[in-house]
Amino acid sequence: MIGAGQEPSAETPVALDEVKAYLRVTQDDDDALLVGLIRTASGACERFLGQVLMVREAEEDVPVSSDWRRLSLTPVAAIEGLASVSDEGDVTALPVTDYAIDIDANGDGWVRVMGGQAGRIRVNYTAGIATGWNGVPEPLRQGIVRLVTHLFVHRDDAEEGAPPAAVAALWRPWRRMRLT
């Protein structure tokens, strides 16, 4: 779900202590590993859902077009502005009269340019389901915890394949699919 130039959120949708409690891990020896697994499972969740879990700022370049263009991350919380980017990389803010923006009922962000600017357009926006880990729906959080557990328990077992079916079952109601 994270596009080119998009950074994952520094905050994760589940807390390290929550994962350690689920695993019944009391030592701090595996904390770095568990934090990495939380990030991995969170990224897998976002890709599966087609949505960003934690609200974060995004910057996306789109081609200049008078047609509506959908932004890659969803759900979009706000579109802050558009700027023209020249072939040399110079960035110039577009006047509000030169573009239109929209966020539809599904949380998809849309932009279009009405002026004749050359090059490409850079869109600055924020997207995500929740502003804090406690705002992420519980089934999504539980699926992440279960996937972290699976990855942790089977980290040395090359024969262990797919994650538990319960993970997909927990995430599936929130999944968004796009037809192209």
ABEGO torsion letter per residue (X at the ends): XBBBGBBBBABBABBAAAAAAAAGBABAAAAAAAAAAAAAAAAAAAAAAGBBABBBBBBBBBBBBABBBBBABOBBABBAEBBBBBAAGBBBBBBAAABBBBBBAAGBBBBBBABABBEBBBBBBBBEABABAAABBAAAAAAAAAAAAAAAAAAABAABBBBBAAAAAAAAAABBBBBX
